[in-house]
Amino acid sequence: MLPDEIRTGTYRQLFHPDTLISGKEDAASNFARGYYTIGNEMAELVLDRIRKVAENCSNVQGFIIVRSFGGGTGSGFTVNLLERMSNDYGKKNKIEFAIYPSPRVSNLFTNAAIENNCF
């Protein structure tokens, strides 16, 4: 098992521990698994964390999303989450930075990170 680098590593002070979600399986680089299986299991938990952060903002204007198009979490789960966020937050801005996988580099370590900022 890999150590939890985000909670214990050099940059641990960048992330509030109440907003971190861990201990769940990944989508095994499968869009459908990320969208339907993991997406349906995890979306409400993730949206709840987003709501808690958004409640601390006086005027949420949008969201910054960083994700990968490769893998099931970056593609499938994030699409599921963005659809639900559109229902909850309407026309709030969503700025997306997407990483497209290279055919020359392995995409075994794809990730999705959602940053929620008041800007």
C-alpha positions as CSV (number, residue, x, y, z in Angstrom):
1,M,0.0,0.0,0.0
2,L,1.3,3.4,-0.9
3,P,1.7,6.0,1.8
4,D,-0.8,8.8,1.9
5,E,1.5,11.5,0.4
6,I,-1.1,14.3,0.4
7,R,-1.8,13.9,4.2
8,T,1.8,13.3,5.3
9,G,4.0,14.8,2.6
10,T,5.8,18.1,2.2
11,Y,2.8,19.9,0.9
12,R,0.3,18.6,3.5
13,Q,-0.5,22.2,4.6
14,L,-1.9,23.1,1.2
15,F,-5.0,20.8,1.7
16,H,-7.5,21.0,4.6
17,P,-7.9,17.5,6.0
18,D,-11.7,17.8,6.1
19,T,-11.9,18.2,2.3
20,L,-9.8,15.1,1.5
21,I,-11.5,11.9,0.4
22,S,-9.6,8.7,0.4
23,G,-9.8,5.0,0.9
24,K,-12.0,4.3,-2.1
25,E,-11.2,2.1,-5.1
26,D,-10.4,3.7,-8.4
27,A,-12.2,3.3,-11.7
28,A,-9.6,1.0,-13.2
29,S,-9.0,3.3,-16.2
30,N,-12.6,2.6,-17.4
31,F,-14.9,5.5,-18.3
32,A,-18.1,3.5,-17.7
33,R,-16.9,2.3,-14.3
34,G,-15.9,5.9,-13.4
35,Y,-19.2,7.3,-14.6
36,Y,-21.7,4.7,-13.4
37,T,-20.2,2.6,-10.6
38,I,-17.7,4.8,-8.7
39,G,-19.5,8.0,-9.9
40,N,-22.8,7.1,-8.4
41,E,-21.2,5.8,-5.2
42,M,-18.9,8.8,-4.6
43,A,-20.7,11.8,-6.2
44,E,-22.8,12.8,-3.3
45,L,-19.9,12.6,-0.9
46,V,-17.8,14.8,-3.2
47,L,-20.6,17.2,-3.7
48,D,-21.1,17.5,0.0
49,R,-17.5,18.4,0.5
50,I,-17.8,21.0,-2.3
51,R,-20.9,22.4,-0.7
52,K,-19.1,22.8,2.6
53,V,-16.3,24.7,1.0
54,A,-18.7,26.8,-1.1
55,E,-20.7,27.8,2.0
56,N,-17.6,29.4,3.4
57,C,-17.5,31.8,0.4
58,S,-19.5,35.0,0.4
59,N,-20.1,34.9,-3.3
60,V,-19.1,31.7,-5.3
61,Q,-18.5,32.8,-8.8
62,G,-17.2,29.5,-10.2
63,F,-15.1,26.4,-9.9
64,I,-11.7,25.5,-11.2
65,I,-11.4,21.8,-12.3
66,V,-8.2,20.0,-13.0
67,R,-8.5,16.6,-14.5
68,S,-7.2,14.0,-17.0
69,F,-9.1,12.8,-20.0
70,G,-7.4,9.4,-19.5
71,G,-8.5,6.8,-17.0
72,G,-11.9,6.3,-15.5
73,T,-11.7,8.7,-12.6
74,G,-10.5,11.7,-14.7
75,S,-12.9,11.1,-17.5
76,G,-16.0,9.1,-16.3
77,F,-16.2,10.3,-12.6
78,T,-15.5,13.9,-13.5
79,V,-18.2,14.0,-16.2
80,N,-20.7,12.5,-13.7
81,L,-19.6,15.1,-11.1
82,L,-19.8,18.0,-13.5
83,E,-23.4,17.1,-14.5
84,R,-24.4,17.0,-10.9
85,M,-22.6,20.3,-10.2
86,S,-24.5,21.9,-13.1
87,N,-27.8,20.9,-11.4
88,D,-26.7,22.2,-8.0
89,Y,-24.9,25.4,-9.1
90,G,-26.6,26.3,-12.4
91,K,-24.6,28.6,-14.6
92,K,-21.7,29.2,-12.2
93,N,-18.5,29.3,-14.2
94,K,-16.5,26.1,-14.5
95,I,-12.9,26.6,-15.7
96,E,-11.4,23.3,-16.7
97,F,-7.7,22.4,-17.2
98,A,-7.7,19.0,-18.8
99,I,-4.7,16.8,-19.4
100,Y,-4.9,14.7,-22.6
101,P,-3.0,11.4,-22.4
102,S,0.0,10.9,-24.7
103,P,0.2,7.8,-26.8
104,R,3.9,7.7,-25.9
105,V,3.5,7.8,-22.1
106,S,1.7,5.3,-19.9
107,N,-1.6,6.6,-18.5
108,L,-1.6,4.3,-15.5
109,F,-1.3,7.1,-13.0
110,T,-4.1,9.4,-14.1
111,N,-5.8,11.6,-11.5
112,A,-8.6,14.0,-11.1
113,A,-8.4,16.9,-8.7
114,I,-11.1,19.4,-8.1
115,E,-10.1,22.7,-6.6
116,N,-12.9,24.8,-5.3
117,N,-11.9,28.5,-5.0
118,C,-13.6,31.7,-4.2
119,F,-12.5,34.1,-6.9
